């Protein structure tokens, strides 16, 4: 296969970047957004500055470093109380991996990872899987494809989903092994609204679909294992002290409980994106696990394929859960919900501050008839589940 087999979903190639950049500068909605960021600059001056910055950009990685890195660093400075990053020495900075991750923020999970990889000397940042439901304006689609994003199609029929999954899987194998890129992708479709992070079998099955074995393999199980090893999966754990979208997720729970057939609108997606980007996150920690290739070699390839997918998903979940960075609010939430006593993990000041935080978030709720007790329980659950999963993974 070659790169043009993936034209409908892939990031832009170097030769396409100049034309797309000019299209971006002429887009009315993009200019409106840029005007909001620098209202004192006339459009002609603003675009001249952007063109000057674009000189020397020859690839999507160049674009990330030149344009996105300063923006992401500013986001970290403004909206977190510090970001930290850990990775095992067994991960080569020159290797290529699938970073399979739990999911906290629609935009910033992968953006923060790219900056951390670059700052820590990794040779390549990541290509990013992003749902097309979020690409609600042409300028957003152009911008993310310039930023190493490939498109994950949503809302398809069963037949369309099969074709889309096959194409995306083939592209991911192509990106890792032919383009020599890292790839970031979430462990499930969408974010876990209650922070109970679990790897969906469907994601692992999608990984396998696009694999073409170079040799005869003795069983279906052997093919599954070979396909997963071909991608060099390294689980990634993302831990936020505070989730700016927690009240929006709690709202979703009540809407789904009270309104039959309720679904998020495009404006809801846009509000989640904006809130996630601009909201205060407290402390943020990223922790990479070892690549699972060696562990995959220990699997019995004669097992039924359903059992192999289950074991792989459970292993990835243990790797992610055991590396959570837990904050006082996580332990406080667990104690309130479960009646446990982990008071050695926090102070009375921590408890008061978390109570004030929850009260402030509850005031933002826009449900017509808010069920205060239910909404509070849902938000507490979001903070308690990482502790529950960490304890289960490490006991």
C-alpha distance (Angstrom), angle and dihedral (degrees) to the residues before:
residue distance angle dihedral
X1 . . .
X2 3.80 . .
X3 3.78 134.0 .
X4 3.82 94.4 -94.8
X5 3.79 91.3 62.2
X6 3.83 84.6 74.1
X7 3.80 100.4 44.6
X8 3.82 94.0 125.3
X9 3.82 94.6 58.8
X10 3.82 111.2 17.5
X11 3.83 130.6 101.6
X12 3.78 116.9 -101.5
X13 3.77 120.6 -80.3
X14 3.86 120.4 -127.0
X15 3.81 94.9 -101.0
X16 3.82 90.8 54.2
X17 3.79 96.6 52.2
X18 3.86 100.8 83.9
X19 3.82 94.4 52.6
X20 3.79 93.3 45.3
X21 3.80 90.7 47.9
X22 3.82 91.0 54.7
X23 3.81 90.0 47.7
X24 3.80 88.2 53.0
X25 3.81 92.4 52.3
X26 3.82 91.2 51.5
X27 3.82 94.5 48.8
X28 3.83 111.2 111.0
X29 3.81 96.1 -148.1
X30 3.81 92.5 47.1
X31 3.80 89.9 51.6
X32 3.79 90.0 50.0
X33 3.81 89.5 54.7
X34 3.81 92.3 47.0
X35 3.81 90.7 48.5
X36 3.81 88.4 56.3
X37 3.81 89.7 54.7
X38 3.83 94.8 48.4
X39 3.83 108.8 15.9
X40 3.81 92.6 165.1
X41 3.83 92.7 63.2
X42 3.83 120.3 82.8
X43 3.81 113.9 -126.3
X44 3.81 92.9 -112.0
X45 3.81 92.2 53.6
X46 3.81 92.7 43.4
X47 3.80 92.7 52.0
X48 3.80 91.7 45.0
X49 3.80 89.5 55.5
X50 3.81 91.2 48.5
X51 3.82 91.2 49.6
X52 3.78 90.0 50.4
X53 3.80 90.6 51.8
X54 3.81 90.2 48.2
X55 3.80 92.7 60.8
X56 3.77 109.7 111.2
X57 3.82 93.9 19.9
X58 3.79 104.1 132.3
X59 3.81 102.8 157.6
X60 3.78 143.8 23.8
X61 3.81 89.4 -99.2
X62 3.82 89.9 53.8
X63 3.81 87.9 51.5
X64 3.80 91.2 51.4
X65 3.78 93.1 50.7
X66 3.84 96.2 42.1
X67 3.82 100.4 40.5
X68 3.79 111.9 12.8
X69 3.81 101.6 39.0
X70 3.85 94.6 65.9
X71 3.83 91.1 44.7
X72 3.81 92.8 49.7
X73 3.80 92.4 45.5
X74 3.81 89.1 52.2
X75 3.82 89.3 50.3
X76 3.80 90.4 53.0
X77 3.81 90.8 49.6
X78 3.80 95.4 46.6
X79 3.79 102.5 36.4
X80 3.82 107.8 31.0
X81 3.79 136.0 54.4
X82 3.78 89.9 -134.2
X83 3.80 137.6 -42.2
X84 3.80 125.2 -130.1
X85 3.79 132.4 -171.8
X86 3.78 133.3 -158.8
X87 3.80 131.8 -177.1
X88 3.82 136.2 167.1
X89 3.79 119.4 -105.0
X90 3.80 88.3 -124.0
X91 3.82 90.1 72.9
X92 3.78 107.8 90.7
X93 3.80 115.5 -136.9
X94 3.80 86.7 -144.7
X95 3.80 94.9 47.8
X96 3.79 128.4 98.2
X97 3.78 121.2 -124.3
X98 3.76 146.3 167.8
X99 3.80 104.9 -122.3
X100 3.81 100.0 -151.9
X101 3.76 106.2 -164.9
X102 3.75 146.6 -177.7
X103 3.80 109.5 -116.6
X104 3.81 128.2 -122.9
X105 3.82 106.4 149.4
X106 3.81 129.7 31.0
X107 3.81 95.4 -139.3
X108 3.79 110.3 13.7
X109 3.82 103.1 50.4
X110 3.79 92.1 77.7
X111 3.83 94.9 30.2
X112 3.81 92.5 57.3
X113 3.81 90.2 45.7
X114 3.81 91.8 53.5
X115 3.80 91.4 52.9
X116 3.82 92.5 46.8
X117 3.81 92.1 49.4
X118 3.80 91.4 49.0
X119 3.81 93.5 46.1
X120 3.81 91.2 49.4
X121 3.79 95.6 52.7
X122 3.81 101.4 -101.9
X123 3.79 109.4 157.1
X124 3.80 96.6 -133.6
X125 3.78 134.9 29.6
X126 3.82 118.9 -145.9
X127 3.73 139.3 -79.8
X128 3.78 106.0 -134.4
X129 3.80 132.7 -139.5
X130 3.84 108.9 -140.6
X131 3.81 128.1 175.8
X132 3.80 115.4 -113.3
X133 3.82 88.8 -135.4
X134 3.81 86.1 76.7
X135 3.81 94.5 52.0
X136 3.78 92.6 82.4
X137 3.83 96.4 151.2
X138 3.82 128.7 43.1
X139 3.82 91.7 -122.8
X140 3.82 90.9 56.6
X141 3.81 90.8 51.8
X142 3.82 91.2 49.0
X143 3.79 93.0 46.3
X144 3.81 95.5 50.2
X145 3.80 92.8 46.0
X146 3.81 88.2 53.3
X147 3.81 85.8 50.9
X148 3.84 95.0 59.9
X149 3.81 96.1 -93.1
X150 3.79 125.4 147.2
X151 3.78 121.4 -162.8
X152 3.80 125.4 -105.4
X153 3.80 107.7 -162.6
X154 3.81 118.3 -135.6
X155 3.82 136.1 -167.7
X156 3.81 96.7 32.5
X157 3.78 133.0 152.3
X158 3.80 116.9 -106.7
X159 3.82 91.5 -99.8
X160 3.82 92.8 47.1
X161 3.80 90.9 46.5
X162 3.80 91.5 55.0
X163 3.80 92.2 52.6
X164 3.81 92.6 43.3
X165 3.81 92.6 49.6
X166 3.81 91.4 48.7
X167 3.81 91.4 51.1
X168 3.80 94.1 45.8
X169 3.81 92.6 47.3
X170 3.80 91.6 50.1
X171 3.78 89.5 49.0
X172 3.81 93.6 50.5
X173 3.82 90.9 51.8
X174 3.82 88.5 47.1
X175 3.82 92.5 48.5
X176 3.81 95.0 50.7
X177 3.78 99.4 39.6
X178 3.83 105.7 27.5
X179 3.81 105.2 26.0
X180 3.82 89.8 34.8
X181 3.81 93.9 -134.7
X182 3.78 132.3 145.9
X183 3.80 114.9 -123.7
X184 3.81 129.9 -150.5
X185 3.79 117.7 -157.3
X186 3.79 133.1 160.9
X187 3.81 119.8 -110.7
X188 3.82 90.6 -124.0
X189 3.79 140.4 19.0
X190 3.80 105.7 -83.5
X191 3.77 127.6 -12.8
X192 3.81 123.2 -51.5
X193 3.81 98.2 -109.9
X194 3.82 92.0 -154.7
X195 3.86 95.1 40.2
X196 3.81 90.7 -115.4
X197 3.79 91.6 139.3
X198 3.81 113.0 -155.9
X199 3.80 130.4 164.1
X200 3.79 111.1 -120.6
X201 3.80 116.2 -132.1
X202 3.80 87.0 -138.7
X203 3.82 90.6 66.3
X204 3.80 91.6 52.8
X205 3.80 91.3 45.3
X206 3.80 89.2 51.7
X207 3.82 89.6 53.1
X208 3.80 89.9 56.1
X209 3.82 97.4 47.1
X210 3.80 96.4 74.2
X211 3.80 97.7 45.5
X212 3.80 117.8 114.2
X213 3.80 110.9 -165.4
X214 3.79 115.9 -135.3
X215 3.81 90.9 -153.2
X216 3.79 139.5 33.5
X217 3.80 110.4 -86.8
X218 3.80 122.8 -154.6
X219 3.82 98.5 -132.9
X220 3.79 146.0 7.7
X221 3.79 87.9 -106.0
X222 3.81 90.8 55.7
X223 3.81 89.6 51.7
X224 3.82 92.0 51.3
X225 3.80 91.8 50.1
X226 3.82 92.3 46.4
X227 3.82 91.1 49.1
X228 3.79 92.8 51.7
X229 3.81 92.0 45.9
X230 3.80 88.7 51.6
X231 3.83 87.8 66.0
X232 3.83 98.6 46.3
X233 3.81 95.9 -138.9
X234 3.81 116.4 -149.7
X235 3.84 112.7 -176.1
X236 3.80 115.9 -134.1
X237 3.82 127.3 -155.3
X238 3.81 119.5 -153.9
X239 3.82 117.8 -166.9
X240 3.81 123.2 -172.2
X241 3.79 120.1 -173.7
X242 3.81 89.8 -150.3
X243 3.80 127.4 17.6
X244 3.83 108.2 -146.2
X245 3.81 89.2 -157.2
X246 3.82 95.3 53.2
X247 3.81 93.4 107.1
X248 3.84 90.9 47.4
X249 3.80 90.4 52.2
X250 3.82 90.0 48.4
X251 3.81 88.7 51.5
X252 3.80 89.5 53.5
X253 3.79 90.2 54.5
X254 3.80 91.6 53.8
X255 3.82 94.4 43.7
X256 3.83 90.1 51.0
X257 3.81 90.4 47.2
X258 3.81 95.5 48.0
X259 3.81 105.9 29.1
X260 3.80 116.7 58.3
X261 3.80 112.0 -133.1
X262 3.81 94.1 6.0
X263 3.81 114.5 167.3
X264 3.77 133.5 178.0
X265 3.79 116.7 -100.5
X266 3.80 126.8 -138.6
X267 3.79 87.6 -102.9
X268 3.82 88.9 55.3
X269 3.82 88.9 53.5
X270 3.80 90.1 49.2
X271 3.83 91.4 49.7
X272 3.81 90.4 50.3
X273 3.81 90.5 50.6
X274 3.80 93.0 48.3
X275 3.82 94.0 44.7
X276 3.80 91.9 48.1
X277 3.79 93.0 50.0
X278 3.81 98.0 43.3
X279 3.83 101.0 32.5
X280 3.80 126.4 100.4
X281 3.80 112.5 -101.9
X282 3.79 103.6 179.8
X283 3.79 112.0 -148.9
X284 3.82 118.7 -1.7
X285 3.81 127.3 -162.0
X286 3.82 131.6 -175.2
X287 3.81 120.2 -165.3
X288 3.80 124.9 -176.9
X289 3.80 121.4 -153.6
X290 3.80 126.0 -146.9
X291 3.80 116.8 -82.2
X292 3.82 108.5 -89.1
X293 3.84 95.2 -135.9
X294 3.82 94.0 103.5
X295 3.81 91.5 47.0
X296 3.82 90.7 50.3
X297 3.82 88.3 58.1
X298 3.81 88.5 63.7
X299 3.81 93.6 59.1
X300 3.79 120.7 105.2
X301 3.80 103.9 -116.4
X302 3.82 91.2 -158.4
X303 3.81 92.3 67.4
X304 3.82 117.8 108.3
X305 3.80 111.2 -88.2
X306 3.81 91.8 -118.1
X307 3.81 89.3 57.8
X308 3.81 92.3 47.9
X309 3.81 91.8 52.9
X310 3.81 89.9 48.2
X311 3.79 93.4 51.2
X312 3.82 92.9 46.5
X313 3.82 92.2 49.2
X314 3.82 91.1 48.6
X315 3.81 91.6 49.4
X316 3.81 92.5 50.1
X317 3.81 90.1 47.6
X318 3.82 91.6 52.1
X319 3.79 90.3 49.9
X320 3.81 91.0 50.8
X321 3.82 97.0 41.1
X322 3.79 95.2 47.6
X323 3.81 91.1 56.3
X324 3.80 100.1 52.8
X325 3.79 113.9 132.1
X326 3.83 100.9 -135.8
X327 3.79 121.5 -153.0
X328 3.82 130.6 -163.0
X329 3.82 91.3 -97.2
X330 3.82 90.4 59.7
X331 3.80 92.8 55.4
X332 3.82 92.7 42.6
X333 3.82 91.1 53.0
X334 3.79 92.4 48.9
X335 3.80 92.5 49.4
X336 3.81 92.4 50.5
X337 3.81 93.8 48.5
X338 3.81 100.6 37.1
X339 3.78 101.3 32.2
X340 3.80 89.2 -123.2
X341 3.78 126.0 143.6
X342 3.78 117.2 -127.1
X343 3.80 95.0 143.0
X344 3.81 90.2 137.5
X345 3.83 86.5 71.8
X346 3.81 96.0 60.9
X347 3.79 144.3 22.9
X348 3.79 132.3 -125.3
X349 3.81 87.0 -104.6
X350 3.81 89.4 56.0
X351 3.81 89.4 51.9
X352 3.81 93.5 50.6
X353 3.80 92.4 47.1
X354 3.81 92.2 50.6
X355 3.79 91.0 47.6
X356 3.82 89.4 52.2
X357 3.79 89.9 48.0
X358 3.82 92.9 52.0
X359 3.81 91.4 47.5
X360 3.81 91.0 52.0
X361 3.82 91.8 49.1
X362 3.82 91.9 48.1
X363 3.82 89.6 56.6
X364 3.82 88.8 61.6
X365 3.82 93.6 58.7
X366 3.82 113.1 117.8
X367 3.84 101.1 -171.7
X368 3.85 107.9 133.6
X369 3.83 93.8 -127.0
X370 3.80 105.2 20.5
X371 3.79 115.3 -153.9
X372 3.79 94.8 -146.8
X373 3.80 96.9 -168.8
X374 3.81 92.3 48.0
X375 3.81 93.9 46.5
X376 3.80 91.7 48.6
X377 3.81 91.5 49.2
X378 3.81 90.5 50.3
X379 3.81 92.4 51.5
X380 3.79 92.6 45.7
X381 3.80 89.2 50.9
X382 3.82 90.3 55.5
X383 3.80 89.1 58.2
X384 3.81 96.8 38.8
X385 3.82 99.4 50.4
X386 3.82 96.1 70.3
X387 3.83 88.7 57.2
X388 3.80 92.3 47.7
X389 3.80 91.5 50.1
X390 3.80 93.4 43.4
X391 3.81 91.6 53.0
X392 3.80 91.8 47.6
X393 3.82 92.1 48.6
X394 3.80 96.2 47.1
X395 3.80 103.9 37.6
